[in-house]
Amino acid sequence: MGENARQTVVEIEATRDELARKVDDLVDRAKVEAIEVGKKLFVVGLAVTAVLVVGFIAKRRVRS
């Protein structure tokens, strides 16, 4: 910490600003990763739906 109260306040504010920037970066990164996971889950959901539809159609053809 600084030699006097004013220097200490300046150092604390600088540290707070730096931490705020780092938190903002982490939040932005988390949003990007959440979007990527959402896209992957959507693709998996489509694939499962396609398999179920194909299975349903095949089942109906076998019964006929």
Secondary structure in CASP SS format (residue, H / E / C, confidence):
PFRMAT SS
TARGET T0000
AUTHOR 0000-0000-0000
METHOD secondary structure of the structure
MODEL  1
M C 1.00
G C 1.00
E C 1.00
N C 1.00
A H 1.00
R H 1.00
Q H 1.00
T H 1.00
V H 1.00
V H 1.00
E H 1.00
I H 1.00
E H 1.00
A H 1.00
T H 1.00
R H 1.00
D H 1.00
E H 1.00
L H 1.00
A H 1.00
R H 1.00
K H 1.00
V H 1.00
D H 1.00
D H 1.00
L H 1.00
V H 1.00
D H 1.00
R H 1.00
A H 1.00
K H 1.00
V H 1.00
E H 1.00
A H 1.00
I H 1.00
E H 1.00
V H 1.00
G H 1.00
K H 1.00
K H 1.00
L H 1.00
F H 1.00
V H 1.00
V H 1.00
G H 1.00
L H 1.00
A H 1.00
V H 1.00
T H 1.00
A H 1.00
V H 1.00
L H 1.00
V H 1.00
V H 1.00
G H 1.00
F H 1.00
I H 1.00
A H 1.00
K H 1.00
R H 1.00
R H 1.00
V H 1.00
R H 1.00
S C 1.00
END
